């Protein structure tokens, strides 16, 4: 029984790693379910803390834009921007490192001033962590190269 549960758990973990990721939903932000995402001040590039973080989570209302920033690391980072109920920019973004846009047959990313943007909606602005893919291939078998 334990082996079956472990097999199911491992399968679910591998499936989760193989799917594209997306920006957190407004509900996730408000419920503090950020799973590795950090909130940064747009002007200063510092992590939001204290009252400013609380205010951001209170005011966030709608996804606006995803942006891929090639920050001189191997894979860059994803920035997710949101607006409040009046449509105003919240002067902050959520970020996660080591991701790049998913560019397949149906991708919604476009280049603006050297950055890749996606404003097609959270469900269409997908991105991958290439490091997770390499780890996944390594776990599938020693005869696979990845």
N, C-alpha and C positions, 0 to 999 in steps of 0.2 A: 504494500500500500504506500509506504514511504517513497519507494522508487518511482511509482506512478505519479505521485504528487510532485516530486522533484523534476521528473521529465516534463510535466505540464508547465511547471514554473519556468524551467529553462526555455521551453518552446515559446512561452509568452514573452519572455525577456528578449529572445532573438527576434521575434516578430516586431516588438516595439522598436528595436534598434534598426530594423530594416525600413521602416516607414519614414516618410519625410516629416519634419517637425514644422510647427507653426508658432506664431506669436501667441502669447497667453491671451485668453479671453478676458473681457472686463470682469466677469464673475471671478475668474482665477485671481486677478489682481486684487479685487476687493476682499476676497477670502484669504489672501496671503498664501496662495498655492502657486508660488512662482518657480519651483523646481529648478533652481540654478540661475534664474534670471536675476539681474541686479538693476536697480533704478538709478539712473545718472541725471545730473543737472545738465541741460543742453548747452548752457553758456560756459560753465566751468569744467565740465567733464568729471566732476566729483560725485561720489555715491550719495544719494539722498538719505538723510537720517533725521530722526526726531520729528518735529512738527511739520517740516517740509514733506517728508515721506507720507505722513498721515494725511496731509492736505491733498497730495497727489492722488492717493488711493480713494479719497472721498470724492474728488472732482472728476476722475476718469469716467468717461461715458461711452466712447466709441473708438474703434480702431480707425486710424487714418492712413498709415503708411509703414511699410517695412523697407529697410535699407541695409544693403550689404556694404560693409566698410573693409577695404583691404588695408588692415592696420599693420602691415609689414610682418605679420606672423604668417605661418604657412597657409592658413585657411581663412583669415579674416574673422569678422564678427557680424552678427545680425543686430540691428537696432530696430525696435518697434515703437512707433509713435502713436499717440492717442490724443483725442480732443475731449473737451468738456461738453456740457449740454448746449452751450451757446455756439459751439464750433471753434472755440479758441484753442490755440496750441497751449499745452500744459508746461512748456519749457522744460521737459524732461523726456527721457526715453528708457525703455528696458533694453538690456543688452545681454548677449550670450556669446562666448568666444568659440572659436574653432568650427564655424559653420560657413557654408557657401550656398548661394541660391540653387534651387533645383531647376535646371534648364533642359527640359525635355521637349517633346513635340508640342505640348500645350503648356507653355510657361507664360507668365504674366510679368516678368521682370524686364525692365528697360534701363538704359544707361542715361544718367544725367550728370554732367560735370565730373566724370570719372567714378561715380558711384552707381551701383545697381539699385533701382527702386522698384517697388511693387505696391500699387494702390488699388488692386483689383478685389480686395477683401481678404480677410484672414484665412478663409478656406482655400484661396487660390495662391497666396503668397507662401509657398513652401520652400524649405531649405533642408539641407542635410549636414550631418557631421561626418566628414570623410574618415575621421579617426575611428568612429564606431564601426564603419564598414570594414576597415582593415582588421579590427579586432574580431569581427564576426567571421570573416573569411578564415582567419587563423584558427578559430574554434571549430570550423566545419571539417577540417581535415588537414593533415600535414602535407598532402599532395597538392593542395590548392595554393596558388601564389596570389598574394594580394597586397 
